Amino acid sequence: MKKILRSLIVCLGAVTLLLAQMVLAQTKVVKEVNAQPSMAYTGAELWKQYCAVCHGVDGRGNGPAVSALVTRPNDLTQLTKQNNGKYPQGRVRDIIMGEQTVTAHGTKEMPMWGDVFRSISPNQSFTEMRITNLVLYIQSIQR
């Protein structure tokens, strides 16, 4: 009788631990931190530092934060295809600047990189250069 009771307790403990691990695995949270200023200026460097966490290194919407997001990020490699073969450069620029809202980004309070790039340097030319380089980088990853 003691063996059966001990076995039952061990099994219940194992099931409890397994259930706890399953709950923890399903409750993923993205750690929110302020964007850090960077000396990055090429499109590829800016992409890796600011965009890849959600959109993925390859731009297909498969970044490491995806499992904690309510809405999966768009596959940004398909923008030209989705726009009848024309890369929507102005729209991409407006989204990066925070001038156009994207449903998946939430409100304009989400990190729109125009403000971050402006905070890196008071020189507006550097801000414009970073934004242009990022827009052109996204164009370069179109499939």
C-alpha positions as CSV (number, residue, x, y, z in Angstrom):
1,M,0.0,0.0,0.0
2,K,2.9,2.4,0.8
3,K,4.5,1.6,-2.6
4,I,1.3,2.5,-4.4
5,L,0.7,5.7,-2.4
6,R,4.4,6.7,-3.0
7,S,4.1,6.0,-6.7
8,L,0.9,8.0,-6.9
9,I,2.5,11.0,-5.1
10,V,5.5,10.8,-7.5
11,C,3.2,10.7,-10.5
12,L,1.1,13.6,-9.3
13,G,4.2,15.6,-8.6
14,A,5.6,14.8,-12.1
15,V,2.2,15.8,-13.7
16,T,2.2,19.0,-11.7
17,L,5.7,19.9,-12.8
18,L,4.8,19.1,-16.4
19,L,1.7,21.3,-16.3
20,A,3.6,24.2,-14.7
21,Q,6.2,24.0,-17.5
22,M,3.5,24.0,-20.2
23,V,1.9,27.1,-18.7
24,L,5.2,28.9,-18.4
25,A,6.1,27.9,-22.0
26,Q,2.8,29.4,-23.3
27,T,3.2,32.6,-21.4
28,K,5.9,34.3,-23.3
29,V,6.6,38.0,-22.7
30,V,8.7,40.4,-24.7
31,K,10.9,42.3,-22.4
32,E,10.4,46.0,-23.1
33,V,13.5,48.1,-23.1
34,N,14.2,51.5,-24.4
35,A,15.9,51.5,-27.8
36,Q,19.6,52.2,-27.4
37,P,21.3,54.8,-29.5
38,S,23.7,53.4,-31.9
39,M,26.4,54.5,-34.3
40,A,25.0,52.1,-36.9
41,Y,24.2,53.9,-40.2
42,T,24.1,51.2,-42.9
43,G,20.7,49.7,-43.7
44,A,21.9,46.2,-42.7
45,E,23.3,47.4,-39.4
46,L,20.1,49.4,-38.6
47,W,17.9,46.4,-39.6
48,K,19.8,44.0,-37.2
49,Q,19.7,46.4,-34.3
50,Y,16.2,47.7,-34.6
51,C,14.0,45.5,-36.8
52,A,15.2,41.9,-36.7
53,V,13.8,41.2,-33.3
54,C,10.3,41.2,-34.7
55,H,10.7,41.0,-38.5
56,G,13.6,38.5,-38.4
57,V,17.1,38.7,-39.8
58,D,15.7,37.7,-43.2
59,G,12.7,40.1,-43.0
60,R,10.1,37.3,-43.2
61,G,8.4,38.1,-39.9
62,N,10.1,35.3,-37.9
63,G,12.1,37.2,-35.3
64,P,12.7,35.9,-31.8
65,A,10.0,38.1,-30.3
66,V,7.2,36.6,-32.6
67,S,5.9,34.1,-30.1
68,A,5.1,36.9,-27.6
69,L,3.4,39.2,-30.1
70,V,-0.4,39.4,-30.6
71,T,0.0,39.9,-34.4
72,R,2.7,38.2,-36.4
73,P,4.9,40.8,-38.2
74,N,4.5,41.0,-41.9
75,D,6.9,39.4,-44.3
76,L,8.6,42.5,-45.5
77,T,10.3,40.7,-48.3
78,Q,6.9,40.6,-50.1
79,L,6.2,44.4,-50.1
80,T,7.0,44.8,-53.8
81,K,5.0,41.7,-54.8
82,Q,2.0,42.9,-52.7
83,N,2.2,46.3,-54.4
84,N,1.9,45.1,-58.0
85,G,5.6,44.9,-58.6
86,K,6.4,48.4,-57.3
87,Y,8.3,48.9,-54.0
88,P,6.3,51.3,-51.8
89,Q,9.2,53.4,-50.8
90,G,7.2,56.4,-49.5
91,R,4.9,54.2,-47.4
92,V,7.9,52.3,-45.9
93,R,9.5,55.6,-45.1
94,D,6.3,57.0,-43.5
95,I,6.0,53.8,-41.3
96,I,9.6,54.0,-40.1
97,M,9.1,57.7,-39.3
98,G,5.9,57.0,-37.4
99,E,3.9,59.1,-39.8
100,Q,1.7,56.2,-40.9
101,T,0.1,53.8,-38.4
102,V,0.5,50.0,-38.9
103,T,-2.1,48.0,-37.1
104,A,0.5,45.4,-35.9
105,H,2.6,48.2,-34.4
106,G,-0.3,49.4,-32.2
107,T,-0.5,53.1,-31.6
108,K,2.0,55.7,-32.7
109,E,3.5,55.3,-29.2
110,M,5.1,52.1,-30.4
111,P,8.8,52.6,-31.2
112,M,8.8,54.3,-34.5
113,W,12.4,54.6,-35.5
114,G,12.3,58.2,-36.8
115,D,12.2,59.4,-33.2
116,V,15.0,57.0,-32.1
117,F,17.2,58.1,-35.0
118,R,16.6,61.8,-34.2
119,S,17.6,61.2,-30.6
120,I,21.0,59.7,-31.7
121,S,22.2,62.9,-33.3
122,P,20.9,66.4,-33.4
123,N,22.1,66.6,-37.0
124,Q,19.0,66.1,-39.2
125,S,21.2,64.9,-42.0
126,F,22.3,61.8,-40.0
127,T,18.7,61.0,-39.2
128,E,17.7,61.3,-42.9
129,M,20.7,59.1,-43.9
130,R,19.7,56.4,-41.5
131,I,16.1,56.3,-42.5
132,T,17.0,56.4,-46.2
133,N,19.5,53.5,-45.7
134,L,16.9,51.4,-43.9
135,V,14.3,52.0,-46.5
136,L,16.8,51.0,-49.2
137,Y,17.8,48.0,-47.2
138,I,14.2,46.8,-47.0
139,Q,14.0,47.3,-50.8
140,S,17.1,45.1,-51.2
141,I,15.5,42.2,-49.4
142,Q,12.5,42.0,-51.7
143,R,11.8,38.6,-53.3
